[in-house]
Amino acid sequence: MELQVKRSENEIEKDIFFIKDESVMTGAVEVLTQISASNRIVLKAKGDLIPNAVAVANIVTENMLKGNSSIQNIELDSVISKEDGQMTSNIEITLIKN
C-alpha cells in the first residue's frame, strides 16, 4: 500500500510544469514533450508569469496539438504573504491530450 502512494505522488509531480521566466515558445516545447508522455499536464504560474502560462496553454492547444488537446480545468487563487501582507495570484491550467 505504501508503494502505491509513493508512486502516485511521483506521477502527480511528473505531470506538473512550473512556468519560468523564459521564452513562451521554449515553455511550449517543454510542455509538448511532457504531455506526449503522460497525456495530461498541469501548468502552474505565479504573479507576473500568469500571462506566460496562458500563452503556453494556447500555443499547445491551438497550434501544436490543435484538435488533439484541450484545456480541462483552470484554477485561479490568491495568497496573502504573512511577512509583508502582499497578495500573490496563482493559476493552474490543466491540459489533456485526446
N, C-alpha and C positions, 0 to 999 in steps of 0.2 A: 504494500500500500504506500509506503514511504517513497519508493522509487517512482511510482506513478505521479505523485505530487511534484517531485523534483523535475520530472520530465515535462510535465505540463507547464511548470513555471518557466523552464528553459524555452519551450515552444512559444510561450507568450512573449518573452523578452526578444526572441528572434523576429517576431512579427512587428516590432516597434521600430520606427525610424524617426530619429530626432533631427529636425531641420536645423542646419547650421548656417552660419553667415558665410555662404559661398554662392557661386553661380546657381541660378534656379535650374538651368539645364543639367548641371552636374548632379544636383539632387534628384532630378527626374530620372536620370540614367541609373543612379544607385537604387532608387525605388523600383524601377523596372526590373533590375536584376533580382531584387529580393522578392518581388511579387510573382516573378516567374517560378520561383522555387516553392513558395508557400501558398499561393492563390489568395492571400489576404495580408494586408499590412495596415498598420495604424501610424499615421503621420502625427507627430507631436511638435508643437512650437509654442514659444512664449513671447510676449511683448511685441517688439518691432519685427520679429520673424514670422508673425502670423500671415501677412500678405504673401510671403515666400511659400508657406505651406499650401495656401490656396492655389497659388500659381503652379506649384509642383503637381498637386492633385488634378488640376485642369489639364496640364500638359500630358500627364499619363493617361487620363480617362478620355480626353477629346482628341489627342493627336497620336500618341504612341500605341495605345490599345483601344482605339475607337471601335465601339460595338462589342468589345470583348471584356470590358471592365466597367465598373460603376462605383459611385460613392454610396456606401451602405449607411453611414451614420456620420453626423457632425456634432461634436460636443464643445460648447463654449463654457468657460469658467473664469472666475477671477479670484485671486488670492491676495489677502492683505498681509504684508510683512509685519511681524511682531516688533522688529527692531525700529523701523522708521515709519511704519504706517502706510507705506506706498502700496498701491494696488497694481498687481501684475495680471494681465489677461493670459489665458491659456486656450489652446484649441487642440482637439483630437479629431482627425479625419480618417475614417475607416474606408479603405478601398478594397474591393473584391474583384477577382478575375473570374469571369463567367466561363 
